[in-house]
Amino acid sequence: MEVKIAHIVNPFNAKEDSEMAAAQLITFESMRRAKSFSSERVDISFFSAQFEEDLDSVPSDFTRTPNLSNSIIHEEGIKKEQTLPYLKDILDRLYENTDADYLVYSNVDIGLMPQFYTAVKEIINTGTDAFIINRRRVSGNYTSVNQLDQIYSETGFMHNGFDCFVFKRSLYPKFELGKVCVGIPHVGNTLAFNLMCFADKFRLFPHKHLTFHIGFELVKRWGNKSYLKHNKEEYLNVIKKNIHHLQLINVPGSSYPIHKRYFKWLMNPNLHFPTMLSLDLKQWGTDRYPFSEQEKRKKFQEWLQKKVKLDK
């Protein structure tokens, strides 16, 4: 099956010698390497969505879509800090500038493993039309593209955040993204909610070693209170408008025993617990999200492996 994939990122002029400046360069080079690794099996194209003032940060081998103009700083009641674009404006540009079968959006600080695109193609070939790949966290000591092989060699640690999304092109016109902006909590939740609502077969992959983020941190300071309030309100509005499209078969964790799924939904910031609870009660007898391969493994054997492992 021939698959055309278009991948967009949102580069910006990060402060010189900052962690983000280094992370972007590593991301771009990792994307190139992944494209080269997969070029004989997957048709891949790179796109960028950027403000005019950030044009210098866009690599020459990325197709520049029309410059962004709208930003959260134009919203009323916002304490203006960063000029952050709306997710919809970024994805609109990708949709309008390519006829690729599948679209990919990832944060600009999310690097790719060399096999990323071939693995994405294999997942697509299983009939999965939308999925999320969670990142692995690696040491924050990496600052150069010359260290990529070392980065690849790190197993790293999992992270629950949503930051790499793959979806079938035909799904996008159905999406409701509101005016949620990137770089602030709830942007990933909003896109994930749309994927779960409109995909025929959605999957979340929290354990695959396909993407990485430099730095072990789990939580960072993101924006001021007015930015956070704006994105949360937009996210809740998206849920309200589209909750009737959501089915439990696309909601990760819905197959767990009741006490386990409620605990996970309550504690996981990527899901809106009141929505999950309401959905669970309304669709009690329907099909649910299938168990992953890891869940199917024998628990005792996994426990024993960890106990007898020689760490050093």
HUSULJO-V582790 format. One record per residue. N is the residue number from 0. OMEGA is omega as a letter, one per 20 degrees, with the letter a starting at -180 (NA if undefined). NEAR is the number of other ideal C-beta (glycine too) atoms within 10 Angstrom. Layout:
# HUSULJO-V582790
n=N omega=OMEGA near=NEAR
n=N omega=OMEGA near=NEAR
This chain:
# HUSULJO-V582790
n=0 omega=r near=6
n=1 omega=a near=8
n=2 omega=r near=17
n=3 omega=a near=15
n=4 omega=r near=24
n=5 omega=a near=22
n=6 omega=a near=27
n=7 omega=r near=24
n=8 omega=a near=26
n=9 omega=a near=24
n=10 omega=r near=21
n=11 omega=r near=22
n=12 omega=r near=16
n=13 omega=r near=18
n=14 omega=a near=8
n=15 omega=r near=6
n=16 omega=r near=8
n=17 omega=r near=10
n=18 omega=a near=15
n=19 omega=r near=14
n=20 omega=r near=15
n=21 omega=a near=18
n=22 omega=r near=22
n=23 omega=a near=21
n=24 omega=r near=16
n=25 omega=r near=21
n=26 omega=a near=25
n=27 omega=a near=22
n=28 omega=r near=17
n=29 omega=r near=22
n=30 omega=r near=24
n=31 omega=a near=16
n=32 omega=r near=19
n=33 omega=r near=25
n=34 omega=r near=21
n=35 omega=a near=12
n=36 omega=a near=17
n=37 omega=a near=20
n=38 omega=a near=11
n=39 omega=a near=7
n=40 omega=a near=13
n=41 omega=r near=21
n=42 omega=a near=16
n=43 omega=r near=22
n=44 omega=a near=17
n=45 omega=r near=19
n=46 omega=r near=22
n=47 omega=r near=23
n=48 omega=a near=26
n=49 omega=r near=25
n=50 omega=a near=19
n=51 omega=a near=9
n=52 omega=a near=11
n=53 omega=a near=19
n=54 omega=a near=13
n=55 omega=a near=9
n=56 omega=a near=19
n=57 omega=r near=22
n=58 omega=a near=17
n=59 omega=a near=5
n=60 omega=r near=11
n=61 omega=r near=19
n=62 omega=r near=15
n=63 omega=r near=16
n=64 omega=a near=20
n=65 omega=a near=13
n=66 omega=r near=13
n=67 omega=r near=19
n=68 omega=a near=10
n=69 omega=a near=15
n=70 omega=r near=17
n=71 omega=a near=25
n=72 omega=r near=14
n=73 omega=a near=12
n=74 omega=r near=16
n=75 omega=r near=5
n=76 omega=a near=7
n=77 omega=r near=17
n=78 omega=a near=10
n=79 omega=r near=13
n=80 omega=r near=12
n=81 omega=r near=16
n=82 omega=a near=17
n=83 omega=a near=22
n=84 omega=r near=22
n=85 omega=r near=22
n=86 omega=a near=26
n=87 omega=a near=18
n=88 omega=r near=20
n=89 omega=a near=23
n=90 omega=r near=21
n=91 omega=a near=17
n=92 omega=r near=23
n=93 omega=a near=24
n=94 omega=a near=17
n=95 omega=a near=9
n=96 omega=r near=17
n=97 omega=r near=19
n=98 omega=a near=8
n=99 omega=a near=20
n=100 omega=a near=16
n=101 omega=a near=23
n=102 omega=r near=23
n=103 omega=r near=24
n=104 omega=r near=23
n=105 omega=r near=22
n=106 omega=a near=21
n=107 omega=r near=22
n=108 omega=r near=20
n=109 omega=r near=20
n=110 omega=a near=29
n=111 omega=r near=27
n=112 omega=a near=21
n=113 omega=a near=18
n=114 omega=a near=16
n=115 omega=a near=30
n=116 omega=r near=27
n=117 omega=r near=16
n=118 omega=r near=19
n=119 omega=r near=26
n=120 omega=a near=19
n=121 omega=r near=14
n=122 omega=r near=18
n=123 omega=a near=20
n=124 omega=r near=10
n=125 omega=a near=10
n=126 omega=r near=8
n=127 omega=a near=19
n=128 omega=r near=20
n=129 omega=r near=26
n=130 omega=r near=22
n=131 omega=r near=23
n=132 omega=r near=28
n=133 omega=a near=21
n=134 omega=r near=26
n=135 omega=r near=21
n=136 omega=r near=19
n=137 omega=a near=21
n=138 omega=r near=13
n=139 omega=a near=13
n=140 omega=a near=9
n=141 omega=a near=21
n=142 omega=a near=15
n=143 omega=r near=12
n=144 omega=r near=17
n=145 omega=r near=10
n=146 omega=a near=16
n=147 omega=a near=18
n=148 omega=r near=9
n=149 omega=r near=13
n=150 omega=r near=20
n=151 omega=a near=17
n=152 omega=r near=10
n=153 omega=r near=15
n=154 omega=r near=8
n=155 omega=a near=18
n=156 omega=a near=11
n=157 omega=r near=14
n=158 omega=a near=18
n=159 omega=a near=13
n=160 omega=r near=21
n=161 omega=a near=22
n=162 omega=r near=20
n=163 omega=a near=24
n=164 omega=r near=20
n=165 omega=a near=25
n=166 omega=r near=24
n=167 omega=a near=19
n=168 omega=a near=18
n=169 omega=r near=11
n=170 omega=a near=19
n=171 omega=r near=16
n=172 omega=r near=8
n=173 omega=a near=12
n=174 omega=r near=22
n=175 omega=a near=17
n=176 omega=a near=21
n=177 omega=r near=21
n=178 omega=r near=18
n=179 omega=a near=25
n=180 omega=a near=28
n=181 omega=r near=22
n=182 omega=a near=19
n=183 omega=r near=21
n=184 omega=r near=18
n=185 omega=r near=24
n=186 omega=r near=23
n=187 omega=r near=23
n=188 omega=a near=21
n=189 omega=r near=23
n=190 omega=r near=25
n=191 omega=r near=19
n=192 omega=r near=27
n=193 omega=r near=26
n=194 omega=r near=23
n=195 omega=a near=23
n=196 omega=a near=23
n=197 omega=r near=23
n=198 omega=r near=20
n=199 omega=r near=13
n=200 omega=r near=14
n=201 omega=r near=24
n=202 omega=r near=20
n=203 omega=r near=22
n=204 omega=a near=18
n=205 omega=a near=16
n=206 omega=a near=13
n=207 omega=r near=17
n=208 omega=a near=17
n=209 omega=r near=22
n=210 omega=r near=24
n=211 omega=r near=25
n=212 omega=a near=23
n=213 omega=a near=24
n=214 omega=a near=16
n=215 omega=a near=12
n=216 omega=r near=9
n=217 omega=a near=10
n=218 omega=r near=8
n=219 omega=r near=6
n=220 omega=a near=5
n=221 omega=r near=14
n=222 omega=r near=20
n=223 omega=a near=15
n=224 omega=a near=8
n=225 omega=r near=15
n=226 omega=a near=23
n=227 omega=r near=14
n=228 omega=r near=14
n=229 omega=a near=24
n=230 omega=r near=27
n=231 omega=r near=15
n=232 omega=r near=14
n=233 omega=r near=23
n=234 omega=a near=21
n=235 omega=r near=16
n=236 omega=r near=15
n=237 omega=r near=23
n=238 omega=a near=19
n=239 omega=a near=11
n=240 omega=a near=12
n=241 omega=a near=17
n=242 omega=a near=15
n=243 omega=r near=8
n=244 omega=a near=14
n=245 omega=r near=21
n=246 omega=a near=18
n=247 omega=a near=21
n=248 omega=r near=18
n=249 omega=a near=22
n=250 omega=r near=23
n=251 omega=r near=23
n=252 omega=a near=18
n=253 omega=r near=21
n=254 omega=r near=17
n=255 omega=r near=17
n=256 omega=a near=8
n=257 omega=a near=8
n=258 omega=a near=8
n=259 omega=a near=11
n=260 omega=r near=21
n=261 omega=r near=16
n=262 omega=a near=13
n=263 omega=r near=16
n=264 omega=a near=23
n=265 omega=a near=12
n=266 omega=a near=10
n=267 omega=a near=14
n=268 omega=a near=13
n=269 omega=a near=18
n=270 omega=a near=18
n=271 omega=a near=19
n=272 omega=r near=14
n=273 omega=r near=11
n=274 omega=a near=17
n=275 omega=r near=21
n=276 omega=r near=14
n=277 omega=a near=13
n=278 omega=a near=19
n=279 omega=a near=18
n=280 omega=a near=8
n=281 omega=a near=12
n=282 omega=a near=16
n=283 omega=a near=9
n=284 omega=a near=6
n=285 omega=r near=12
n=286 omega=a near=12
n=287 omega=a near=19
n=288 omega=a near=20
n=289 omega=r near=14
n=290 omega=r near=11
n=291 omega=r near=15
n=292 omega=r near=8
n=293 omega=r near=9
n=294 omega=a near=10
n=295 omega=a near=8
n=296 omega=r near=12
n=297 omega=a near=8
n=298 omega=a near=8
n=299 omega=a near=8
n=300 omega=r near=8
n=301 omega=r near=11
n=302 omega=a near=10
n=303 omega=r near=11
n=304 omega=a near=10
n=305 omega=a near=7
n=306 omega=a near=7
n=307 omega=a near=7
n=308 omega=r near=7
n=309 omega=a near=4
n=310 omega=a near=3
n=311 omega=NA near=2
